């Protein structure tokens, strides 16, 4: 659906603090010499914001960070020294950055294989999310590996085949696309409002070891009376799988070993995800999960104008889609953060 126009919070532009976490992984491949192509585009944007960029890598090769530090002395580096899902390492990078610099106005998840196409793409995203009081998340548009047709059920709905027809539907009004509750797509560059971080304590739900995180993004936002938008202006090129998909947890291997449920039930620090979504409380308050595969469908009566009408969903998400300290303690991650 086309994004609705909301009143702007700022009558004049003010300096906004933005954090960008460039997420890499050295477990399967050594892409040390490839990263500069993507980081150059990120560093040399025409920013108006006060921007901090962090290179966050899970088990990088020993020469990767020294090489990049020499090339990019203005950015910070986080080396995660144990195999962890990218949702966790991204959250960890945010928490470390907030410890050093204080809270930011927005936080960007940026995959290592995402290539910006112009010098204003990131600032366009920042301007949009800061200019709308109802935008909780804003994703850059993706050229390939978008899942627009399959996840959003547009253009015919066939995986990959119908993605360009889906894109035409999404942006036929020449405005940002508002993702309807229960729908999802890939989000390789994703800007989170501080409202997400401030309420949930982290940006990205961390119960997932592999795939399907995006399937709960609309609920994450709707519970806070916010929306997830796909940008009409900012397009990225995606070199899919450059570092390998979720290398620390091997989701493809998990699928092969669990052919019936492995694609949607791959939990981090728990035996299963399904008990979180397939119980009476979750159903009653409107939570859905991986609806493109019809795993857990949400109750439409709990939503109006793409916003949740109860106050229980946000509490349930905070308590169940983000790991408790007893299950996983971010303070104990073996890592080194260097500004």
N, C-alpha and C positions, 0 to 999 in steps of 0.2 A: 504494500500500500504506500502511496506517497506520504512523505513526512508532513506533519501538520506544522503550521507556523506558530511559534511560541514567542511570547514577549522576551526581549533580550534583557539580560541581567545588567549589562554594562552600556550606559549611554555613550561613554567614551572609552577608548581602548586603554586598559591598564596592563602593567607588566605582569605576566602570568608565569608561574613556575611550572615547567614541564619536565618530566622524567621519561627518557626513552631507554628501554632495555633491549639491546640487540642480543638475541638468544642463539647460542651456538653449541655444538657438541663435537668432541673429538674422539668418541668411542669407536666408531666404525671407519671414519675417514679423516685424513689429514687435509683440511681445506685452508690451511694457513695462508697460502698465496692467493686464494680466491676471495677471502673476506674483504680485502681492501677495495675491491670493485664496488661492493655493497655499502661499506662504511663510508667511502668517499662521498657517495650520493647523500648519505645521511648527515655527515658532518658539514657539507657545503650547501645545505639548504639556506634559503633566505628567511631566517628566523626573526620574528619580533619578540618572541617569548624569551624568558630566561631558561635556557635548555641545558639539561645535564644528560649526557649519553653514557651508558654503562655497557661495556662488552662483558656479557655473562656467558661462561662456557662450562659445561659439565665435562670433566676429565679431558681438558685440552692437551694436545701434545706439548712436551716440555718447552719447545721453541716458539709456540704460538703467541703467547702473551708478550714475551720480550720483543718479538718481531713487530707486533702490532703497536706496542707502547712507543717504539721508536718512530713508527709511521704516524701515529695519532696521539701525541702527547697531551691533548686537551681532554681526552675521555678517561673515565674510570674503568677499572677492571675487577671482575669477580671470577675467581677460579674455584669451582666446586669440585672437591676432591673425592667424591663418592658418587656412585650412579644413582641419579634421582630423576623423576619425571620433569619435563620442562615447566609444567604448571608450578611445581614446587620451587625450582631454581629461579623462575621469574618472580614469584612472591618473595623469595629470599633476597633477590637483588633489590626489590623495592624496600623491604624492611631495613636492609643495610644502608641504602641511600637515605632513607628517612632518618635513620639514626645519626647520619653525618650532616645532612643538610636541612632537616626539618621536612614537614609535609609539603607535598606538591599539589597543584591545582588539577593535574591530570597525569596519568601513567600509561605509557605505551608499550605494548607487547609487539616486538618486531622480530620476525623469524630471519634467520641468517640468509635465507635464499630469496628474500624479497628485495626487489630493485625499484627504487623510486624513478619516476619517468620525467620529472621536472624539478625545478628549484624551489617550488612553493607548495609541494604536496603536503608536507607535514604541517606547515603553518596553516594551510587551508583546513586541515583536520582540527587543529587546535582552535582556530577561530569559530568553527561550527560548534564544537562541543562546549566551548566557554560561552557562546552566544545564545545557547538554548537551555533554559532551566529544566527541561524535561528529557534531555539527552543524557543517558547514563553510560552508553557505550557507542562508539563510532568506529566502523571498520572501513579501511580503504577498499576500493573496488579491486577485484583480482582478474587478471586476464585468463589464466588457466588454473585448473584444480580449485574451482570455486564452489562446486556443489550447489549452484544456484537453482538448477532445474530440480534435482532430486530432493534437496533439503527444503527449498522454499515452495516446491510443488507448482512451478511456473513453466511456461513455454512447452508443455508436454510432459515434463516431469522425468524424462529419461536421463539417467546418470551420464554426465559429460556431453552426450549427444545433443541435448536441448539447451545447453547452458547459454548460448548466444541468443536464442529466442527468449529465454528467461530474462537475460540482461535487458533486452529491448522492452519487455513488460515492466521491469523494475523501474526503469528510468524514462518511461514514456512521457512523464509530466515534467521532465528536466529538473527534478528535485531529488533530494536524498530519499532513499527507500527505507520505510519503517517496517521492521520485521514483525509480522504478526505473532501473537503468542502461540508457542508450540512449534513454530518453524525454525529452521536453522540453516547455516551455510558455513563455509570455511572462513576463518578470520586470521589471516597471516600477519596483518598489521592492524592492531586493535587498540584504540584509545579508550581508557577507562576514566570516567569522571571521579573526582575525589569523593563524591557521594557514595560510590561503591566501596572504596577503600575505608572510608570513615565508619560506615555501618558494619560491614562484614569483617573488618580487621585485616583483610587481604583482598586482592583484586580477583584472582582466579581460583575457582573451586579446585581443591587439591585431592579429592578422593579418587580421581581417575589415574590409572597407570598408563593408559593408552589413548584410545579414541573416545569420541562422543561428548567431550566437554561442551562444545558449542550448542548441543541440544538443550542445555538448560540456561543458556544466556538470556532468553526472553523472560524466563521466570525470575532470574536474578535481578533483572531490571524492573519488570512489572510489579514485583513485590514492594519496590520502593517508589512506585508511581513514576517510573522512568521508562525510557524506550531505547531499543537498540536500533541504530541507523546504519545504513550502508551508504557511503559517500558517492554522490553523483560526480564530484569534481576530481577526487584523487584516485588515480589508477596506478597499480603496481604491476610489474612483471614478476611472475613467480617461477623460479627455477626449481620445480618441485623435487623434494627429497635430497637436496644437496648434501646435508649432513646425515641423512637417513632418518626415517620416521621413528621418533620416540626410542632412540637406540638403547637407552638404559633399561628399558622394560620389555623390549621385543614384542610389540603387539601382534605382529604377523605370526610369530611363533606361538603366541598365546591362542590366536585364532585357529591355527593348524591343530593344536592340541585340544582345543575345545570348539569343535566345528558347529555345535548347535547354538552356543551363546557367547563365544569368545569375542565376537565383534562388538558387543555392547556390554558385556559383563567382565570387565578387567579392572579390578580395584587395587588401589594402593593402600597398603597397611591394613587391609580388611580382606575377608574371604570372598565377599561379593558386594555388588552395588544394589542388587535388586530389592533387598529388604528396606532400603531407604525410600524407594519409589513405589513399591507395591505393598502398601499397608493402608489401612483405613484412614489414618490421620492425613497422610500425604494426598490421598484421593479427595478427601473432604475439603482441604484447603486449596485444591486446584493444581497441584504440582504434576507435571508431566515429564517424560524422559524418552529421548530417542524416538520421537513420534514418527519420523520418516520410516522406521521399521515397525511401527505399531507396538512398541514395547510397553509404554505406560502413557495413556492418553489423558490429557488434562480435562477438568470439568469446566466447560465454557461459562457456566453460571457464576463462577467466581471472578469473572473479568468483565469490565466494561470499558470501551474505548481503549483497549489494549493495556489497561491497568487493573491490577488486582484490587478487589473491593474489600478484602478482609485484611486484618493486621497480623494474622498468624503465619502466613506464608514466609514472610521475611525472617521471622524468628526461627522457623523450621529450617530454612536454607542455611542461616548462620550456624545453627547447631548441628546440622547433619551433612551439608555439602562442603563444609570446611572442617578439616581434621582437628580434633581436640588435642590439647597438649599431651594427654595421656597416650594418644595413638601416634603422634609425631611431634617432636619438639624442634622447632626451627632454630632454637638457641644452640642445639647440639650438632648442627650441620658442620661438617669438616670443610671449611672454605677459607679463602683469603681475599679480602677486599682491599684494593689499593687505589687511592685517588691519583 
